[in-house]
Amino acid sequence: MDVHCSTCGEPWDVYHLWHDAIFETGLSVEEAKAWCSIPRDKKLSERYRKEFRAVGWEFGQSVINVTRCPACPKDAKPNQEQVKTKAALEQLMGDDEDGLAATFEDYRL
């Protein structure tokens, strides 16, 4: 299942975002493995957001809400309508990230 970056439209596999993208950061392998086992609501603490930003990732409230990705051109700006829509869906769907991912995929968000 794919979700799309709100800035460049690049599709990203949900499994990759949940399980692999963390290994692209500057964290040690042990730290990245530990991240995989923490609750989803803790995955985007400021510490981890900083690590992701350093390699080009920016997210909404969950790692499947990609607002900026490593494929984005440096000066590209996110589509604000899409950012707002995705944020509203995150609020509406709460902890149901599988449902959120399916909705994002259905509407190419």
Rosetta silent file (secondary structure, phi, psi, omega in degrees, C-alpha in Angstrom):
SEQUENCE: MDVHCSTCGEPWDVYHLWHDAIFETGLSVEEAKAWCSIPRDKKLSERYRKEFRAVGWEFGQSVINVTRCPACPKDAKPNQEQVKTKAALEQLMGDDEDGLAATFEDYRL
SCORE:     score description
SCORE:     0.000 S_00000001
   1 L     0.000  133.862 -178.587    0.000    0.000    0.000 S_00000001
   2 E  -110.845  145.589  167.563    1.401    3.403   -0.960 S_00000001
   3 E  -120.200  161.715 -173.878    0.951    6.881    0.487 S_00000001
   4 E  -118.276  146.518  176.306    2.186   10.010   -1.257 S_00000001
   5 L   -68.022  134.036 -179.605    4.400   12.890   -0.234 S_00000001
   6 L   -74.086  -10.060  179.997    2.422   16.131    0.123 S_00000001
   7 L   -98.808  -51.610 -174.988    5.279   18.088   -1.437 S_00000001
   8 L  -111.515   -9.361  179.079    6.466   16.116   -4.462 S_00000001
   9 L    82.482    1.739 -179.920    3.832   13.380   -4.815 S_00000001
  10 L   -59.064  131.677  176.388    6.377   10.555   -4.551 S_00000001
  11 E   -80.170  141.006  178.339    4.677    7.293   -3.537 S_00000001
  12 E  -130.440  132.252  178.706    6.038    5.553   -0.428 S_00000001
  13 E   -69.654  130.422 -177.819    5.256    2.045    0.689 S_00000001
  14 H   -58.765  -41.593  179.097    3.615    2.037    4.130 S_00000001
  15 H   -58.654  -43.658  178.877    5.682   -0.971    5.238 S_00000001
  16 H   -58.520  -44.420 -178.611    8.871    0.933    4.355 S_00000001
  17 H   -65.711  -40.275 -178.664    7.756    3.919    6.425 S_00000001
  18 H   -75.008  -31.270 -169.174    6.806    1.789    9.435 S_00000001
  19 H  -122.310  -23.402 -171.773    9.802   -0.564    9.364 S_00000001
  20 L  -115.376  -34.345 -173.715   12.692    0.603    7.162 S_00000001
  21 H   -57.978  -32.066 -179.947   12.900    4.411    6.922 S_00000001
  22 H   -60.343  -29.992 -179.157   14.272    4.653   10.470 S_00000001
  23 H   -76.050   -7.898  176.518   17.395    2.772    9.324 S_00000001
  24 H   -86.749   -7.984 -178.278   18.107    5.611    6.844 S_00000001
  25 L   -85.313 -177.778  178.862   18.664    8.029    9.731 S_00000001
  26 L   -83.377    4.823  178.894   21.808    8.629   11.750 S_00000001
  27 L   -69.845  151.037  174.574   20.626    6.335   14.546 S_00000001
  28 L   -67.250  162.779  178.495   22.657    3.242   15.342 S_00000001
  29 H   -58.515  -40.107 -179.992   21.211   -0.079   14.228 S_00000001
  30 H   -63.939  -43.374  179.097   20.349   -0.854   17.858 S_00000001
  31 H   -65.044  -40.937  179.613   18.529    2.478   18.296 S_00000001
  32 H   -65.449  -41.160  177.147   16.645    1.991   15.005 S_00000001
  33 H   -63.266  -39.921  178.767   15.607   -1.529   16.023 S_00000001
  34 H   -63.263  -39.664  178.476   14.399   -0.169   19.374 S_00000001
  35 H   -57.652  -38.794 -177.882   12.340    2.486   17.536 S_00000001
  36 H   -62.212  -23.925 -176.195   10.523   -0.273   15.661 S_00000001
  37 H  -101.645   -2.307  178.920    9.203   -1.706   18.926 S_00000001
  38 L   -82.254  157.666  179.660    8.023    1.497   20.637 S_00000001
  39 L   -58.953  147.505 -177.141    4.326    2.471   20.496 S_00000001
  40 H   -58.022  -31.942 -178.577    3.306    4.360   17.349 S_00000001
  41 H   -73.435   -8.648  177.908    2.352    7.437   19.355 S_00000001
  42 H  -103.370   -9.776 -173.148    5.994    7.721   20.551 S_00000001
  43 L   -66.219  -21.235 -177.794    7.648    7.208   17.160 S_00000001
  44 L  -117.200   40.312  171.616    7.627   10.894   16.278 S_00000001
  45 L   -63.450  165.250 -176.820    8.964   12.487   19.426 S_00000001
  46 H   -57.132  -36.233  178.770   11.141   15.518   18.725 S_00000001
  47 H   -57.749  -48.032 -178.420   14.276   13.362   18.957 S_00000001
  48 H   -74.151  -36.475  176.081   13.118   11.092   16.139 S_00000001
  49 H   -58.208  -40.826  178.923   11.673   13.932   14.062 S_00000001
  50 H   -61.691  -43.889  178.315   15.104   15.569   14.168 S_00000001
  51 H   -62.394  -44.282  178.738   16.758   12.360   12.934 S_00000001
  52 H   -65.423  -44.174  179.753   14.219   12.010   10.123 S_00000001
  53 H   -58.507  -36.833 -178.019   14.514   15.701    9.116 S_00000001
  54 H   -60.869  -24.444  179.477   18.286   15.317    8.817 S_00000001
  55 L  -111.905   12.430  171.625   17.777   12.844    5.953 S_00000001
  56 L   104.101    0.251 -179.593   14.857   14.640    4.289 S_00000001
  57 L   -94.268  136.740  168.070   11.750   13.198    5.977 S_00000001
  58 E  -137.760  139.397 -174.061    8.984   15.289    7.536 S_00000001
  59 E  -128.329  162.229  170.513    5.736   13.832    8.804 S_00000001
  60 L   -78.828 -127.292 -179.733    2.359   14.878   10.157 S_00000001
  61 L   -84.903  -12.601  178.239    1.160   13.071   13.283 S_00000001
  62 L  -138.722  161.442 -177.513    2.196    9.640   11.978 S_00000001
  63 L   -70.748   -9.725  176.728    4.978    8.300    9.785 S_00000001
  64 L   -91.590   -3.825  174.272    2.507    7.510    7.045 S_00000001
  65 L   -98.862   84.593 -176.468    1.592   11.190    6.673 S_00000001
  66 E   -82.831  115.524  177.064    4.597   12.214    4.581 S_00000001
  67 E  -100.341  -20.865  176.048    4.757   15.990    4.156 S_00000001
  68 E  -153.914  143.369 -176.815    8.322   16.033    2.819 S_00000001
  69 L  -137.426  170.298  179.854   10.569   13.192    1.682 S_00000001
  70 L   -61.566  -18.061  179.591   14.125   12.614    0.470 S_00000001
  71 L   -83.664  -10.283 -176.830   12.878   12.817   -3.157 S_00000001
  72 L   -68.577  137.144  170.344   11.622   16.408   -2.772 S_00000001
  73 L   -61.706  147.276 -174.911   13.452   19.202   -4.584 S_00000001
  74 L   -51.803  -44.827 -174.124   15.124   21.515   -2.043 S_00000001
  75 L   -93.089    4.746 -177.609   12.893   24.542   -2.642 S_00000001
  76 L   -68.181  143.822  178.881    9.611   22.659   -3.116 S_00000001
  77 L  -110.283  143.869  178.893    6.687   23.652   -0.905 S_00000001
  78 L   -68.330  151.601  174.739    4.012   21.231    0.344 S_00000001
  79 L   -73.264  106.057 -173.125    0.517   21.305   -1.115 S_00000001
  80 H   -63.644  -33.684  177.150   -1.261   23.049    1.791 S_00000001
  81 H   -63.961  -42.976  178.749   -4.698   21.722    0.845 S_00000001
  82 H   -67.459  -39.446  177.716   -3.361   18.176    0.940 S_00000001
  83 H   -60.013  -45.420 -179.775   -1.534   18.815    4.240 S_00000001
  84 H   -66.385  -40.972  178.937   -4.782   20.071    5.814 S_00000001
  85 H   -63.151  -45.875 -179.647   -6.813   17.171    4.425 S_00000001
  86 H   -64.856  -39.257  178.121   -4.335   14.598    5.706 S_00000001
  87 H   -63.454  -41.670  178.733   -4.215   16.272    9.136 S_00000001
  88 H   -64.379  -40.799  177.968   -8.021   16.210    9.353 S_00000001
  89 H   -65.620  -37.800  176.425   -8.070   12.524    8.412 S_00000001
  90 H   -60.701  -43.418  178.476   -5.439   11.795   11.080 S_00000001
  91 H   -62.370  -46.730 -176.344   -7.672   13.503   13.657 S_00000001
  92 H   -64.509  -41.742 -173.152  -10.759   11.673   12.451 S_00000001
  93 H   -91.717   -9.967  175.496   -9.215    8.210   12.327 S_00000001
  94 L    55.534 -124.744 -175.737   -7.170    8.453   15.527 S_00000001
  95 L   -81.953   -1.073 -177.680   -5.084    5.334   16.190 S_00000001
  96 L   -82.292   74.852 -177.954   -6.368    3.428   13.145 S_00000001
  97 H   -68.967  -28.684  176.383   -3.229    3.799   11.041 S_00000001
  98 H   -65.724  -44.075  176.917   -4.186    0.875    8.797 S_00000001
  99 H   -65.452  -38.349  178.147   -7.472    2.603    7.968 S_00000001
 100 H   -63.313  -45.541  179.819   -5.656    5.902    7.555 S_00000001
 101 H   -61.753  -41.802  178.985   -3.146    4.345    5.160 S_00000001
 102 H   -63.958  -41.059  178.569   -5.970    2.778    3.127 S_00000001
 103 H   -65.372  -44.796  177.529   -7.785    6.128    2.965 S_00000001
 104 H   -58.224  -44.191 -178.937   -4.603    7.930    1.917 S_00000001
 105 H   -65.729  -44.580 -179.248   -4.032    5.307   -0.785 S_00000001
 106 H   -57.658  -36.969 -177.030   -7.648    5.417   -2.007 S_00000001
 107 L  -104.395   11.402  179.447   -7.459    9.187   -2.464 S_00000001
 108 L    52.591   48.959  179.361   -3.784    9.274   -3.494 S_00000001
 109 L  -100.956    0.000    0.000   -2.852   11.375   -0.468 S_00000001
